């Protein structure tokens, strides 16, 4: 069976390598960690979750929930590990990030069909290659990608991560456990603020000092990962309609609704680490301590990891890639993950899955599966390859807007979405049956 190189052992690369090895291919999984680390990574493990530990909503009325269910049915390694190491998070799928990454790393390292090659890659290997180097692709490989794609076709934006704090440093006399609308099992720590506290907090946050990032402007930030200080500058009440919204939360100590609420979500199974939900930031570390310390329950918070910002690089997908994430000019090179312009953990995994399935089928002389736009995995690939004109292409989370509409009038957003999800899973079933019969 032909050798296939997979460059990068993030979510996309890990999924791609696993799926190819399952299908009998010899895989070289090439990963530069721990020899060389990016500014955002700290662990030598594969599939490290850099920002949040949440894979977002898990309900089928949510597009990412549908995408996760499609991946489960396709036997995703990433989803298997996520289910094994999930932590309470209301209606979301959140994981113990270290245990999650360790399980994936051990599975890949122990598979007899996968060879792990450590060290930075600076040129494309011979033969079939899946490039899943992520949004922080190393400087050593950038020239090779630029040479294959054309340097002008690179795009970029800035991404940010939220801080992690020690659970025992949270003042629980000024916070309580509970989930929005009572979902889950009191999975979040809620830190309320009254109007005076909120006003002072937003004023200081909007004026706080940022760490220097070359070329950073508010307009260059991906909307789905907006730094909290940028939101504060967009309007005094922006945070109250965003991550600090009090809707669905009532303080059990007073029975009253809150003016604003900061939510903390468990970041490990033991519940000793929590992250500030929606608090991606690039304030200087002293400013993070000072400004976030204005949240009453976090006045004495111990920071286990400060928030940080990094530059993300992605390709101009519609100009460069086909619906299988292959480079149009050199089909032996397939891209996967955030470098393609998909945005989010689950979306990265989905691109790695689709890329691997189609590479495997092509090498075995089988026709492509052509996941339709009625499925979430197919809609995402079609968005990347044809979803926007060249100058307007921007990273995209999966959403029902890119999936083919239900085609019938259904009252209620949830009901419409569930109908689309039901149709997607029905369309996926014969594709899975065909794949299993032919491979």
Rosetta blueprint (number, residue, H / E / L):
1 X L
2 X L
3 X E
4 X E
5 X E
6 X E
7 X E
8 X L
9 X L
10 X L
11 X H
12 X H
13 X H
14 X H
15 X H
16 X H
17 X H
18 X H
19 X H
20 X H
21 X H
22 X H
23 X L
24 X L
25 X L
26 X E
27 X E
28 X E
29 X E
30 X E
31 X E
32 X L
33 X L
34 X L
35 X L
36 X L
37 X L
38 X L
39 X L
40 X L
41 X L
42 X L
43 X L
44 X L
45 X L
46 X L
47 X L
48 X L
49 X L
50 X L
51 X L
52 X L
53 X L
54 X E
55 X E
56 X E
57 X E
58 X L
59 X L
60 X L
61 X L
62 X L
63 X H
64 X H
65 X H
66 X H
67 X H
68 X H
69 X H
70 X H
71 X H
72 X H
73 X H
74 X L
75 X L
76 X L
77 X H
78 X H
79 X H
80 X H
81 X H
82 X H
83 X H
84 X H
85 X L
86 X E
87 X E
88 X L
89 X L
90 X L
91 X L
92 X E
93 X E
94 X E
95 X E
96 X L
97 X H
98 X H
99 X H
100 X H
101 X H
102 X H
103 X H
104 X H
105 X H
106 X H
107 X H
108 X H
109 X H
110 X H
111 X L
112 X L
113 X L
114 X E
115 X E
116 X E
117 X E
118 X E
119 X L
120 X L
121 X L
122 X L
123 X L
124 X L
125 X L
126 X L
127 X L
128 X L
129 X E
130 X E
131 X E
132 X L
133 X L
134 X L
135 X L
136 X L
137 X L
138 X L
139 X H
140 X H
141 X H
142 X H
143 X H
144 X H
145 X H
146 X H
147 X H
148 X H
149 X H
150 X L
151 X H
152 X H
153 X H
154 X E
155 X E
156 X E
157 X E
158 X E
159 X E
160 X E
161 X E
162 X E
163 X E
164 X E
165 X E
166 X E
167 X H
168 X H
169 X H
170 X L
171 X L
172 X H
173 X H
174 X H
175 X L
176 X E
177 X E
178 X L
179 X L
180 X H
181 X H
182 X H
183 X L
184 X L
185 X L
186 X L
187 X L
188 X E
189 X E
190 X E
191 X E
192 X E
193 X E
194 X L
195 X H
196 X H
197 X H
198 X H
199 X H
200 X H
201 X H
202 X H
203 X H
204 X H
205 X H
206 X H
207 X H
208 X L
209 X L
210 X E
211 X L
212 X L
213 X L
214 X L
215 X L
216 X L
217 X L
218 X H
219 X H
220 X H
221 X E
222 X L
223 X H
224 X H
225 X H
226 X L
227 X L
228 X H
229 X H
230 X H
231 X H
232 X H
233 X H
234 X H
235 X L
236 X L
237 X L
238 X L
239 X H
240 X H
241 X H
242 X L
243 X L
244 X L
245 X L
246 X L
247 X L
248 X L
249 X L
250 X E
251 X L
252 X L
253 X L
254 X L
255 X L
256 X L
257 X E
258 X L
259 X L
260 X E
261 X E
262 X E
263 X E
264 X E
265 X E
266 X E
267 X L
268 X L
269 X L
270 X L
271 X L
272 X L
273 X E
274 X E
275 X E
276 X E
277 X E
278 X E
279 X E
280 X E
281 X E
282 X L
283 X E
284 X L
285 X H
286 X H
287 X H
288 X H
289 X H
290 X H
291 X H
292 X H
293 X L
294 X L
295 X L
296 X H
297 X H
298 X H
299 X L
300 X L
301 X L
302 X L
303 X E
304 X E
305 X E
306 X L
307 X L
308 X E
309 X E
310 X E
311 X E
312 X E
313 X E
314 X E
315 X E
316 X L
317 X H
318 X H
319 X H
320 X H
321 X E
322 X L
323 X L
324 X L
325 X L
326 X E
327 X E
328 X L
329 X L
330 X E
331 X E
332 X E
333 X E
334 X E
335 X E
336 X L
337 X L
338 X H
339 X H
340 X H
341 X L
342 X E
343 X L
344 X L
345 X H
346 X H
347 X H
348 X H
349 X H
350 X H
351 X H
352 X H
353 X H
354 X H
355 X H
356 X H
357 X H
358 X H
359 X H
360 X H
361 X H
362 X H
363 X H
364 X L
365 X L
366 X L
367 X L
368 X L
369 X L
370 X L
371 X L
372 X L
373 X L
374 X L
375 X L
376 X H
377 X H
378 X H
379 X H
380 X H
381 X H
382 X H
383 X H
384 X H
385 X H
386 X H
387 X L
388 X L
389 X L
390 X H
391 X H
392 X H
393 X L
394 X L
395 X L
396 X E
397 X L
398 X L
399 X L
400 X H
401 X H
402 X H
403 X L
404 X L
405 X L
406 X L
407 X L
408 X L
409 X L
410 X L
411 X L
412 X L
413 X H
414 X H
415 X H
416 X H
417 X H
418 X H
419 X H
420 X H
421 X H
422 X H
423 X H
424 X H
425 X H
426 X H
427 X H
428 X H
429 X H
430 X H
431 X H
432 X H
433 X H
434 X H
435 X H
436 X H
437 X H
438 X H
439 X L
